[in-house]
Amino acid sequence: MSPLGGKAVITGIGQSETGRRLGRSGQSLTVEACLRAIVDAGLEPDDIDGIATYPGALSPSPGFSGAGSMQLHDALGLRTRWHMGSAETAGQLGPVMSACLAAATGAADHVVCFRSVWESTAQSGGDRASAISRGPSRAGGFLEWVAPYGAMSAATWVALLCSRYMHEHRLTREQLAQIALTCRRHAAGNPAAVYREPLSLDDYLAARMISTPLCLYDCDVPCDGAVAVIVSRADAARGLRRDPLTVEAFGHGVSERHTWDQRRDLTTMGAHDAAAAMWAQTSLTPADVDVAELYDGFSYITLQWIEALGFCAHGQAGSYVEGGHRIALEGELPLNTQGGQLSGGRLHGLGFLHEACTQLWGEGGERQALRDVDVAVAAAGGGPIAGCLLVSRRQGRRRRARAHAPK
């Protein structure tokens, strides 16, 4: 079962101004989001005794990281007992998982977890490809095997895997399109989303190819912005302004080699390892999940998460999303209610967790799922490494359990 035992909760969330080419520094966006999260929790900066972030101060491409843990520490004048900031962690949600363990063991009372980017501004002087390809003259690691063929972008790697899935499981582009179309519909209700204009299936099919079978609308949107979440020790959360949300379980398993193209089954990803690890920690099941905020760096990765988390059988993700009815706000599994990264903007894993909390607190406004939301899953990453969290509104779960109990 879960190592957390209900001892780690989420007490506040915050998001900075978000958009394209804002012209602001990554640190200013980071500070804005973190202060908003602290206020949202009903805390003061002096109450924060932990910091966690991904990827830290490391920035492999311009704007990929807005600030590191020590930069935030100094900017807010914090006095911390615990901190971490690392790229080699359990994916983009790794810092939250580590913060939960710190809170559950008493290493910290209130940890501010953040993710900030300013890629849109930092890369405005050149195209995306030129920004990614900057680096040492000799490629190392995985890039040794793909750089000689010009495959420098994850778009190419994901496209190859998507093609294999299409070949084996008859996924169609019209089915794949439902991820992008659903995200755009939901983004219309999110004032902070980058793209809110209507998107039709014809628009999708007519868009230029990036790497077959992925077109422009299958790829997420670089932006400027920051997101923060406050993870607290449950006992320290008493009396705060919000009803805390319980982190029920998390998963970040890595069962195979850390590479995009060497899994035994190329129609699966690291999402399957992470999901299996998460479900092993809890008595909750996929049927208990009311809303799913699933990584969409590319639309195909979202389909992988739908399968990995057990919402449909392997090979059935295309038919599961066909028509978009199941994943709409009024459907059985509302998906990426803020517009995801395909329309909302690439804020990475914490963007999905922020939205999961928004839905659990019933504050989605026009994009609120049209059902009671008591359990939500947030997932991030794809390819060889990934992570997911199951978060609940325990009081709501108890009420629903009583309502369905035999008389």
Buried (B, 14 or more C-beta within 10 A) or exposed (E): EBBBEEBBBBBBBBBBBBBBBBEBBBBBBBBBBBBBBBBBBBBEBEBBBBBBBBBBBEBEBBBBBBBBBBBBBEBBEBEBEBBBBBBEBBBBBBBBBBBBBBBBBEBBBBBBBBBBBBBBBBBBEEEBEEBBBEEEEEBEEBBEBBBEEEBBBBBBBBBBBBBBBBEEBEBEBBBBBBBBBBBBBBBBBBEBBBBBEEBEBEBBEEBEEBBEBBBEBBBBBBBBBBBBBBBBBBEBBEEBEBBBBBBBBBBBBBEBEEEBBEBEEBBBBBBBBBBBBBBEBBEBEBEBBBBBBBBBBBBBBBBBBBBBBBBBEBBBBBBBBBEBEBBBBEBBBBBBBBBBBBBBBBBBBBBBBBBBBBBBBEEBEEBBBEBBBBBBBBBBBBBBBBBBBBBBBBEBBEEBEEEEEEE
